[in-house]
């Protein structure tokens, strides 16, 4: 049995800051674009710049839809594994802040 091949355009990741405590990346997703499969090594915060509809592909083949709203942030723990796809018809963007260290 063969798997269906998919060919999606990559989302654009622009690193805005990167130091010993954090990395800030802006992600821009045209319709149909994806991040590619990845696992988050650090806890992170997402700040949506625009509204959008994400399709989250998860390990084991599960998928789910998530709607993001401009300015409505959320956090996730380290270890999250997924592929983020723009499942909508409009482009969307968010800023991702990864927390490398917690001084203090």
N, C-alpha and C positions, 0 to 999 in steps of 0.2 A: 504494500500500500504506500503510495507516495503522498507527501505533504503538499498542500497548496502553497505555492510561493507567493509572497507579498513583496511589493516594491513600493515603498512610501518615501516621500521626500523627508529629509531630516529637518527637525526644528532647528532654529538658529540659537546657539548659546553664546552669550557675550559676557565674559567675566568682567565685572565692574570693579571689584576689589578682592584681594586675596592676601591674607597675612597669617600670622601664627594662631590667631583665634577664630577667624571666620573666613568664609568665601561667599561673595555675593555675585550671583549670575542672573542675568536677564534672559528669559526664554521667550522666543517669538515663534508662533505656530501658525502658518498658513493652513487653510482647510486640508485635512488629510495628513499633515505632518506628524512625525513621531520623534520621541527622544531616543528610542532604541532601548533594549532591555538593560536595566542597571539595578544595582543594590546601593542603598544609601548607607555609607559608613559612619555618618554623623547624624545627630538630630538636626532637623531643619524646620524653617519657617517659610511659608509661601505667602507672598503679597500679590494678589491679582492686580494687574494694571488695567485690564479690560474684562468684560464679561466673556464667558465662553463655556463650551461643553466639551468635557474631556471624556474619552473612553480610556479606562484603565485596564490594561491587560495584566493579569496576575498569574503567578505560578500555578501550574496544573490546568491551565486553559480557561480559567474563569475570566469574565469581563464584567465591568460595571461602569455605569455612567455617573459622572459627577459634574455639577454645574458650579462654576466659579463666578463670583461677583466682584467687580472692581472695588478695591479697598477693603474687602472682607478677608482677613488673613486666617491662616490655620497652621498648625504645627503637626509634625510627625516624628516618631522616635527613630533612632538608628535601626538599620536592618531591613527597612521597607524595600521590597523588590517589585519592580513593575516596568511596563512600557507605557508611556503617556502618549496618547494619540488625540489630535484634534478631531473629534467625532462630529463636529458641527459644520455649518456652511460658511461661517465667518471666521476671520483670523482672531486669535487671542494671544495675550502676553501675560507673563507673571515674572516676579522677581523671587528668586530662591536664595535664602540665607542659610548656609550650613554652619553649624557651631562646632569648630574644631577643638576648642578648649574652654574650660570654665574657670578662669582665674578668680582668686579672691579668697 
